[in-house]
Amino acid sequence: MTQPTYENAYSANAAENYERYFVPAIGRPVVEVRSAPQPLRLPAPEDFLWQSVYSTPMAAAFTQVDENRRAALTQDFAERCAPFVEEGFLAGEVTALAKG
């Protein structure tokens, strides 16, 4: 059997080379991939907004916003998120890939 080299193992036809050179050497790994919806639960809109803001470079700018404007922004965000709130938390689903 020809030994793999950098050129033939990582060329444009790498999948073919993988099958040809590496699978016989290591055996075919058993991999099962599936996707499934998973629940996603985030903090309440008010908390989520400010946790998100303060974890970014925008935080410096928002420290200069007066309390009334900050409260208005918080209220507006909470109202827009209302359809996604369950038991006080932002909730939804994401599709996650699982490998086994």
Distance bins in CASP14 RR format, pairs under 12 A and 6 or more apart:
PFRMAT RR
TARGET T0000
AUTHOR 0000-0000-0000
RMODE 2
METHOD distances of the structure
MODEL  1
1 20 0 0 0 0 1 0 0 0 0 0 0
1 21 1 0 0 1 0 0 0 0 0 0 0
1 22 0 0 0 0 0 1 0 0 0 0 0
1 23 0 0 0 0 0 1 0 0 0 0 0
1 24 1 0 0 1 0 0 0 0 0 0 0
1 25 0 0 0 0 1 0 0 0 0 0 0
2 8 1 0 0 1 0 0 0 0 0 0 0
2 9 0 0 0 0 0 1 0 0 0 0 0
2 17 0 0 0 0 0 1 0 0 0 0 0
2 20 0 0 0 0 1 0 0 0 0 0 0
2 21 1 0 0 1 0 0 0 0 0 0 0
2 24 0 0 0 0 0 1 0 0 0 0 0
2 25 0 0 0 0 0 1 0 0 0 0 0
3 9 0 0 0 0 1 0 0 0 0 0 0
3 17 0 0 0 0 0 1 0 0 0 0 0
3 20 0 0 0 0 0 1 0 0 0 0 0
3 21 1 0 0 1 0 0 0 0 0 0 0
3 22 0 0 0 0 0 1 0 0 0 0 0
3 24 0 0 0 0 0 1 0 0 0 0 0
3 25 0 0 0 0 1 0 0 0 0 0 0
4 10 0 0 0 0 1 0 0 0 0 0 0
4 11 0 0 0 0 0 1 0 0 0 0 0
4 14 0 0 0 0 0 1 0 0 0 0 0
4 16 0 0 0 0 0 1 0 0 0 0 0
4 17 1 0 0 1 0 0 0 0 0 0 0
4 18 0 0 0 0 1 0 0 0 0 0 0
4 19 0 0 0 0 0 1 0 0 0 0 0
4 20 0 0 0 0 1 0 0 0 0 0 0
4 21 1 1 0 0 0 0 0 0 0 0 0
4 22 1 0 0 1 0 0 0 0 0 0 0
4 23 0 0 0 0 0 1 0 0 0 0 0
4 24 0 0 0 0 0 1 0 0 0 0 0
4 25 0 0 0 0 1 0 0 0 0 0 0
4 26 0 0 0 0 0 1 0 0 0 0 0
5 11 0 0 0 0 1 0 0 0 0 0 0
5 17 0 0 0 0 1 0 0 0 0 0 0
5 21 0 0 0 0 1 0 0 0 0 0 0
6 14 0 0 0 0 0 1 0 0 0 0 0
6 17 0 0 0 0 0 1 0 0 0 0 0
6 21 0 0 0 0 0 1 0 0 0 0 0
7 13 0 0 0 0 0 1 0 0 0 0 0
7 14 0 0 0 0 0 1 0 0 0 0 0
7 17 0 0 0 0 1 0 0 0 0 0 0
7 21 0 0 0 0 0 1 0 0 0 0 0
8 14 0 0 0 0 1 0 0 0 0 0 0
8 16 0 0 0 0 1 0 0 0 0 0 0
8 17 1 0 1 0 0 0 0 0 0 0 0
8 18 0 0 0 0 0 1 0 0 0 0 0
8 20 0 0 0 0 1 0 0 0 0 0 0
8 21 1 0 0 1 0 0 0 0 0 0 0
8 22 0 0 0 0 0 1 0 0 0 0 0
9 15 0 0 0 0 0 1 0 0 0 0 0
9 16 0 0 0 0 0 1 0 0 0 0 0
9 17 1 0 1 0 0 0 0 0 0 0 0
9 18 1 0 0 1 0 0 0 0 0 0 0
9 19 0 0 0 0 0 1 0 0 0 0 0
9 20 0 0 0 0 1 0 0 0 0 0 0
9 21 1 0 0 1 0 0 0 0 0 0 0
9 22 1 0 0 1 0 0 0 0 0 0 0
9 23 0 0 0 0 0 1 0 0 0 0 0
9 25 0 0 0 0 0 1 0 0 0 0 0
10 16 0 0 0 0 0 1 0 0 0 0 0
10 17 1 0 0 1 0 0 0 0 0 0 0
10 18 0 0 0 0 1 0 0 0 0 0 0
10 21 0 0 0 0 0 1 0 0 0 0 0
10 22 0 0 0 0 0 1 0 0 0 0 0
11 17 1 0 0 1 0 0 0 0 0 0 0
11 18 0 0 0 0 0 1 0 0 0 0 0
11 20 0 0 0 0 0 1 0 0 0 0 0
11 21 0 0 0 0 0 1 0 0 0 0 0
13 19 0 0 0 0 1 0 0 0 0 0 0
13 20 0 0 0 0 1 0 0 0 0 0 0
13 21 0 0 0 0 0 1 0 0 0 0 0
14 20 0 0 0 0 0 1 0 0 0 0 0
14 21 0 0 0 0 0 1 0 0 0 0 0
14 22 0 0 0 0 0 1 0 0 0 0 0
15 21 0 0 0 0 0 1 0 0 0 0 0
15 22 0 0 0 0 0 1 0 0 0 0 0
15 23 0 0 0 0 0 1 0 0 0 0 0
16 22 0 0 0 0 0 1 0 0 0 0 0
16 23 0 0 0 0 0 1 0 0 0 0 0
17 23 0 0 0 0 0 1 0 0 0 0 0
17 24 0 0 0 0 0 1 0 0 0 0 0
18 24 0 0 0 0 0 1 0 0 0 0 0
18 25 0 0 0 0 0 1 0 0 0 0 0
18 26 0 0 0 0 0 1 0 0 0 0 0
18 27 0 0 0 0 0 1 0 0 0 0 0
18 28 0 0 0 0 0 1 0 0 0 0 0
18 29 0 0 0 0 0 1 0 0 0 0 0
19 25 0 0 0 0 0 1 0 0 0 0 0
19 26 0 0 0 0 0 1 0 0 0 0 0
19 27 0 0 0 0 0 1 0 0 0 0 0
19 28 0 0 0 0 1 0 0 0 0 0 0
21 27 0 0 0 0 0 1 0 0 0 0 0
22 28 0 0 0 0 1 0 0 0 0 0 0
22 29 0 0 0 0 0 1 0 0 0 0 0
23 29 0 0 0 0 1 0 0 0 0 0 0
29 99 0 0 0 0 0 1 0 0 0 0 0
29 100 0 0 0 0 0 1 0 0 0 0 0
30 99 0 0 0 0 0 1 0 0 0 0 0
30 100 0 0 0 0 1 0 0 0 0 0 0
31 97 0 0 0 0 0 1 0 0 0 0 0
31 98 0 0 0 0 0 1 0 0 0 0 0
31 99 1 0 0 1 0 0 0 0 0 0 0
31 100 1 0 0 1 0 0 0 0 0 0 0
32 97 0 0 0 0 0 1 0 0 0 0 0
32 98 0 0 0 0 1 0 0 0 0 0 0
32 99 1 0 0 1 0 0 0 0 0 0 0
32 100 1 0 1 0 0 0 0 0 0 0 0
33 96 0 0 0 0 0 1 0 0 0 0 0
33 97 1 0 0 1 0 0 0 0 0 0 0
33 98 1 0 0 1 0 0 0 0 0 0 0
33 99 1 0 1 0 0 0 0 0 0 0 0
33 100 1 0 0 1 0 0 0 0 0 0 0
34 95 0 0 0 0 0 1 0 0 0 0 0
34 96 0 0 0 0 1 0 0 0 0 0 0
34 97 1 0 0 1 0 0 0 0 0 0 0
34 98 1 0 1 0 0 0 0 0 0 0 0
34 99 0 0 0 0 1 0 0 0 0 0 0
34 100 0 0 0 0 1 0 0 0 0 0 0
35 93 0 0 0 0 0 1 0 0 0 0 0
35 94 0 0 0 0 0 1 0 0 0 0 0
35 95 1 0 1 0 0 0 0 0 0 0 0
35 96 1 0 0 1 0 0 0 0 0 0 0
35 97 1 0 1 0 0 0 0 0 0 0 0
35 98 1 0 0 1 0 0 0 0 0 0 0
35 99 0 0 0 0 0 1 0 0 0 0 0
36 93 0 0 0 0 1 0 0 0 0 0 0
36 94 0 0 0 0 0 1 0 0 0 0 0
36 95 1 0 0 1 0 0 0 0 0 0 0
36 96 1 0 0 1 0 0 0 0 0 0 0
36 97 0 0 0 0 1 0 0 0 0 0 0
36 98 1 0 0 1 0 0 0 0 0 0 0
37 92 0 0 0 0 1 0 0 0 0 0 0
37 93 1 0 1 0 0 0 0 0 0 0 0
37 94 1 0 0 1 0 0 0 0 0 0 0
37 95 1 0 1 0 0 0 0 0 0 0 0
37 96 1 0 0 1 0 0 0 0 0 0 0
37 97 0 0 0 0 0 1 0 0 0 0 0
37 98 0 0 0 0 0 1 0 0 0 0 0
38 91 0 0 0 0 0 1 0 0 0 0 0
38 92 0 0 0 0 1 0 0 0 0 0 0
38 93 1 0 0 1 0 0 0 0 0 0 0
38 94 1 0 1 0 0 0 0 0 0 0 0
38 95 1 0 0 1 0 0 0 0 0 0 0
38 96 1 0 1 0 0 0 0 0 0 0 0
38 97 0 0 0 0 0 1 0 0 0 0 0
38 98 0 0 0 0 1 0 0 0 0 0 0
39 86 0 0 0 0 1 0 0 0 0 0 0
39 89 0 0 0 0 0 1 0 0 0 0 0
39 90 0 0 0 0 0 1 0 0 0 0 0
39 91 1 0 0 1 0 0 0 0 0 0 0
39 92 1 0 0 1 0 0 0 0 0 0 0
39 93 1 0 0 1 0 0 0 0 0 0 0
39 94 0 0 0 0 1 0 0 0 0 0 0
39 95 0 0 0 0 0 1 0 0 0 0 0
39 96 0 0 0 0 0 1 0 0 0 0 0
40 48 0 0 0 0 0 1 0 0 0 0 0
40 84 0 0 0 0 1 0 0 0 0 0 0
40 86 0 0 0 0 0 1 0 0 0 0 0
40 89 0 0 0 0 1 0 0 0 0 0 0
40 90 0 0 0 0 1 0 0 0 0 0 0
40 91 1 0 0 1 0 0 0 0 0 0 0
40 92 1 0 1 0 0 0 0 0 0 0 0
40 93 1 0 0 1 0 0 0 0 0 0 0
40 94 1 0 1 0 0 0 0 0 0 0 0
40 95 0 0 0 0 0 1 0 0 0 0 0
40 96 0 0 0 0 1 0 0 0 0 0 0
41 48 0 0 0 0 0 1 0 0 0 0 0
41 84 0 0 0 0 0 1 0 0 0 0 0
41 85 0 0 0 0 0 1 0 0 0 0 0
41 86 0 0 0 0 1 0 0 0 0 0 0
41 87 0 0 0 0 1 0 0 0 0 0 0
41 88 0 0 0 0 1 0 0 0 0 0 0
41 89 1 0 1 0 0 0 0 0 0 0 0
41 90 1 0 0 1 0 0 0 0 0 0 0
41 91 1 0 1 0 0 0 0 0 0 0 0
41 92 1 0 0 1 0 0 0 0 0 0 0
41 93 0 0 0 0 0 1 0 0 0 0 0
41 94 0 0 0 0 0 1 0 0 0 0 0
42 48 1 0 1 0 0 0 0 0 0 0 0
42 49 0 0 0 0 0 1 0 0 0 0 0
42 51 0 0 0 0 1 0 0 0 0 0 0
42 52 0 0 0 0 1 0 0 0 0 0 0
42 81 0 0 0 0 1 0 0 0 0 0 0
42 84 0 0 0 0 1 0 0 0 0 0 0
42 85 0 0 0 0 1 0 0 0 0 0 0
42 86 0 0 0 0 0 1 0 0 0 0 0
42 88 0 0 0 0 0 1 0 0 0 0 0
42 89 1 0 0 1 0 0 0 0 0 0 0
42 90 1 0 1 0 0 0 0 0 0 0 0
42 91 1 0 0 1 0 0 0 0 0 0 0
42 92 0 0 0 0 1 0 0 0 0 0 0
42 94 0 0 0 0 0 1 0 0 0 0 0
43 49 0 0 0 0 1 0 0 0 0 0 0
43 50 0 0 0 0 1 0 0 0 0 0 0
43 51 1 0 0 1 0 0 0 0 0 0 0
43 52 0 0 0 0 1 0 0 0 0 0 0
43 78 0 0 0 0 0 1 0 0 0 0 0
43 81 0 0 0 0 0 1 0 0 0 0 0
43 85 0 0 0 0 0 1 0 0 0 0 0
43 88 0 0 0 0 1 0 0 0 0 0 0
43 89 1 0 0 1 0 0 0 0 0 0 0
43 90 1 0 0 1 0 0 0 0 0 0 0
43 91 0 0 0 0 0 1 0 0 0 0 0
44 50 0 0 0 0 0 1 0 0 0 0 0
44 51 0 0 0 0 0 1 0 0 0 0 0
44 74 0 0 0 0 0 1 0 0 0 0 0
44 77 0 0 0 0 0 1 0 0 0 0 0
44 78 1 0 0 1 0 0 0 0 0 0 0
44 81 0 0 0 0 1 0 0 0 0 0 0
44 82 0 0 0 0 0 1 0 0 0 0 0
44 84 0 0 0 0 0 1 0 0 0 0 0
44 85 1 0 0 1 0 0 0 0 0 0 0
44 86 0 0 0 0 0 1 0 0 0 0 0
44 87 0 0 0 0 1 0 0 0 0 0 0
44 88 1 0 1 0 0 0 0 0 0 0 0
44 89 1 0 1 0 0 0 0 0 0 0 0
44 90 1 0 0 1 0 0 0 0 0 0 0
44 91 0 0 0 0 0 1 0 0 0 0 0
45 51 0 0 0 0 0 1 0 0 0 0 0
45 52 0 0 0 0 0 1 0 0 0 0 0
45 73 0 0 0 0 0 1 0 0 0 0 0
45 74 0 0 0 0 1 0 0 0 0 0 0
45 75 0 0 0 0 1 0 0 0 0 0 0
45 76 0 0 0 0 0 1 0 0 0 0 0
45 77 1 0 1 0 0 0 0 0 0 0 0
45 78 1 0 1 0 0 0 0 0 0 0 0
45 79 0 0 0 0 1 0 0 0 0 0 0
45 80 0 0 0 0 1 0 0 0 0 0 0
45 81 1 0 1 0 0 0 0 0 0 0 0
45 82 1 0 0 1 0 0 0 0 0 0 0
45 83 0 0 0 0 0 1 0 0 0 0 0
45 84 0 0 0 0 1 0 0 0 0 0 0
45 85 1 0 0 1 0 0 0 0 0 0 0
45 86 0 0 0 0 0 1 0 0 0 0 0
45 88 0 0 0 0 1 0 0 0 0 0 0
45 89 0 0 0 0 1 0 0 0 0 0 0
45 90 1 0 1 0 0 0 0 0 0 0 0
45 91 0 0 0 0 0 1 0 0 0 0 0
46 52 0 0 0 0 0 1 0 0 0 0 0
46 53 0 0 0 0 0 1 0 0 0 0 0
46 70 0 0 0 0 0 1 0 0 0 0 0
46 71 0 0 0 0 1 0 0 0 0 0 0
46 73 0 0 0 0 0 1 0 0 0 0 0
46 74 1 0 1 0 0 0 0 0 0 0 0
46 75 0 0 0 0 1 0 0 0 0 0 0
46 76 0 0 0 0 0 1 0 0 0 0 0
46 77 1 0 0 1 0 0 0 0 0 0 0
46 78 1 0 1 0 0 0 0 0 0 0 0
46 79 0 0 0 0 0 1 0 0 0 0 0
46 80 0 0 0 0 0 1 0 0 0 0 0
46 81 0 0 0 0 1 0 0 0 0 0 0
46 82 0 0 0 0 0 1 0 0 0 0 0
46 85 0 0 0 0 0 1 0 0 0 0 0
46 88 0 0 0 0 1 0 0 0 0 0 0
46 89 0 0 0 0 0 1 0 0 0 0 0
46 90 0 0 0 0 0 1 0 0 0 0 0
47 53 0 0 0 0 0 1 0 0 0 0 0
47 54 0 0 0 0 0 1 0 0 0 0 0
47 74 0 0 0 0 1 0 0 0 0 0 0
47 77 0 0 0 0 0 1 0 0 0 0 0
47 78 0 0 0 0 0 1 0 0 0 0 0
47 81 0 0 0 0 0 1 0 0 0 0 0
47 85 0 0 0 0 0 1 0 0 0 0 0
47 88 0 0 0 0 1 0 0 0 0 0 0
47 89 0 0 0 0 1 0 0 0 0 0 0
47 90 0 0 0 0 1 0 0 0 0 0 0
48 54 0 0 0 0 0 1 0 0 0 0 0
48 55 0 0 0 0 0 1 0 0 0 0 0
48 74 0 0 0 0 0 1 0 0 0 0 0
48 77 0 0 0 0 1 0 0 0 0 0 0
48 78 0 0 0 0 1 0 0 0 0 0 0
48 80 0 0 0 0 0 1 0 0 0 0 0
48 81 1 0 0 1 0 0 0 0 0 0 0
48 84 0 0 0 0 0 1 0 0 0 0 0
48 85 0 0 0 0 0 1 0 0 0 0 0
48 88 0 0 0 0 0 1 0 0 0 0 0
48 89 0 0 0 0 1 0 0 0 0 0 0
48 90 1 0 1 0 0 0 0 0 0 0 0
48 91 0 0 0 0 0 1 0 0 0 0 0
49 55 0 0 0 0 0 1 0 0 0 0 0
49 56 0 0 0 0 0 1 0 0 0 0 0
49 58 0 0 0 0 0 1 0 0 0 0 0
49 62 0 0 0 0 0 1 0 0 0 0 0
49 70 0 0 0 0 1 0 0 0 0 0 0
49 71 0 0 0 0 0 1 0 0 0 0 0
49 73 1 0 0 1 0 0 0 0 0 0 0
49 74 1 0 0 1 0 0 0 0 0 0 0
49 75 0 0 0 0 0 1 0 0 0 0 0
49 76 0 0 0 0 1 0 0 0 0 0 0
49 77 1 0 1 0 0 0 0 0 0 0 0
49 78 1 0 0 1 0 0 0 0 0 0 0
49 79 0 0 0 0 0 1 0 0 0 0 0
49 80 0 0 0 0 0 1 0 0 0 0 0
49 81 0 0 0 0 1 0 0 0 0 0 0
49 90 0 0 0 0 1 0 0 0 0 0 0
50 56 0 0 0 0 0 1 0 0 0 0 0
50 58 0 0 0 0 0 1 0 0 0 0 0
50 59 0 0 0 0 1 0 0 0 0 0 0
50 62 0 0 0 0 1 0 0 0 0 0 0
50 63 0 0 0 0 0 1 0 0 0 0 0
50 65 0 0 0 0 0 1 0 0 0 0 0
50 70 0 0 0 0 1 0 0 0 0 0 0
50 71 0 0 0 0 0 1 0 0 0 0 0
50 73 0 0 0 0 1 0 0 0 0 0 0
50 74 1 0 0 1 0 0 0 0 0 0 0
50 77 0 0 0 0 1 0 0 0 0 0 0
50 78 0 0 0 0 0 1 0 0 0 0 0
51 59 0 0 0 0 0 1 0 0 0 0 0
51 90 0 0 0 0 0 1 0 0 0 0 0
52 58 0 0 0 0 1 0 0 0 0 0 0
52 59 0 0 0 0 1 0 0 0 0 0 0
52 62 0 0 0 0 0 1 0 0 0 0 0
52 74 0 0 0 0 0 1 0 0 0 0 0
52 77 0 0 0 0 1 0 0 0 0 0 0
52 81 0 0 0 0 0 1 0 0 0 0 0
52 90 0 0 0 0 0 1 0 0 0 0 0
53 59 1 0 0 1 0 0 0 0 0 0 0
53 60 0 0 0 0 0 1 0 0 0 0 0
53 61 0 0 0 0 1 0 0 0 0 0 0
53 62 1 0 1 0 0 0 0 0 0 0 0
53 63 0 0 0 0 1 0 0 0 0 0 0
53 65 0 0 0 0 1 0 0 0 0 0 0
53 70 0 0 0 0 1 0 0 0 0 0 0
53 73 0 0 0 0 1 0 0 0 0 0 0
53 74 0 0 0 0 0 1 0 0 0 0 0
53 77 0 0 0 0 1 0 0 0 0 0 0
54 60 0 0 0 0 1 0 0 0 0 0 0
54 61 0 0 0 0 0 1 0 0 0 0 0
54 62 1 0 0 1 0 0 0 0 0 0 0
54 63 0 0 0 0 1 0 0 0 0 0 0
54 70 0 0 0 0 0 1 0 0 0 0 0
55 62 0 0 0 0 0 1 0 0 0 0 0
56 62 0 0 0 0 1 0 0 0 0 0 0
57 63 0 0 0 0 0 1 0 0 0 0 0
58 64 0 0 0 0 0 1 0 0 0 0 0
58 65 0 0 0 0 0 1 0 0 0 0 0
58 73 0 0 0 0 0 1 0 0 0 0 0
59 65 0 0 0 0 0 1 0 0 0 0 0
61 69 0 0 0 0 0 1 0 0 0 0 0
61 70 0 0 0 0 0 1 0 0 0 0 0
62 69 0 0 0 0 1 0 0 0 0 0 0
62 70 1 0 0 1 0 0 0 0 0 0 0
62 73 0 0 0 0 1 0 0 0 0 0 0
62 74 0 0 0 0 0 1 0 0 0 0 0
63 70 0 0 0 0 1 0 0 0 0 0 0
64 70 0 0 0 0 0 1 0 0 0 0 0
65 71 0 0 0 0 1 0 0 0 0 0 0
65 72 0 0 0 0 1 0 0 0 0 0 0
65 73 1 0 0 1 0 0 0 0 0 0 0
65 74 0 0 0 0 0 1 0 0 0 0 0
66 72 0 0 0 0 1 0 0 0 0 0 0
66 73 0 0 0 0 0 1 0 0 0 0 0
67 73 0 0 0 0 0 1 0 0 0 0 0
67 74 0 0 0 0 0 1 0 0 0 0 0
68 74 0 0 0 0 0 1 0 0 0 0 0
68 75 0 0 0 0 0 1 0 0 0 0 0
69 75 0 0 0 0 0 1 0 0 0 0 0
69 76 0 0 0 0 0 1 0 0 0 0 0
70 76 0 0 0 0 0 1 0 0 0 0 0
70 77 0 0 0 0 0 1 0 0 0 0 0
71 77 0 0 0 0 0 1 0 0 0 0 0
71 78 0 0 0 0 0 1 0 0 0 0 0
72 78 0 0 0 0 0 1 0 0 0 0 0
72 79 0 0 0 0 0 1 0 0 0 0 0
73 79 0 0 0 0 0 1 0 0 0 0 0
73 80 0 0 0 0 0 1 0 0 0 0 0
74 80 0 0 0 0 0 1 0 0 0 0 0
74 81 0 0 0 0 0 1 0 0 0 0 0
75 81 0 0 0 0 0 1 0 0 0 0 0
75 82 0 0 0 0 0 1 0 0 0 0 0
76 82 0 0 0 0 0 1 0 0 0 0 0
77 84 0 0 0 0 0 1 0 0 0 0 0
77 85 0 0 0 0 0 1 0 0 0 0 0
77 90 0 0 0 0 0 1 0 0 0 0 0
78 84 0 0 0 0 0 1 0 0 0 0 0
78 85 0 0 0 0 1 0 0 0 0 0 0
78 88 0 0 0 0 0 1 0 0 0 0 0
78 90 0 0 0 0 1 0 0 0 0 0 0
79 85 0 0 0 0 0 1 0 0 0 0 0
80 90 0 0 0 0 0 1 0 0 0 0 0
81 88 0 0 0 0 0 1 0 0 0 0 0
81 89 0 0 0 0 0 1 0 0 0 0 0
81 90 1 0 0 1 0 0 0 0 0 0 0
81 91 0 0 0 0 0 1 0 0 0 0 0
81 92 0 0 0 0 0 1 0 0 0 0 0
82 88 0 0 0 0 0 1 0 0 0 0 0
82 90 0 0 0 0 0 1 0 0 0 0 0
82 91 0 0 0 0 0 1 0 0 0 0 0
83 90 0 0 0 0 0 1 0 0 0 0 0
83 91 0 0 0 0 0 1 0 0 0 0 0
83 92 0 0 0 0 0 1 0 0 0 0 0
84 90 1 0 1 0 0 0 0 0 0 0 0
84 91 1 0 0 1 0 0 0 0 0 0 0
84 92 1 0 0 1 0 0 0 0 0 0 0
84 93 0 0 0 0 0 1 0 0 0 0 0
85 91 1 0 0 1 0 0 0 0 0 0 0
85 92 0 0 0 0 0 1 0 0 0 0 0
86 92 1 0 0 1 0 0 0 0 0 0 0
86 93 0 0 0 0 0 1 0 0 0 0 0
END
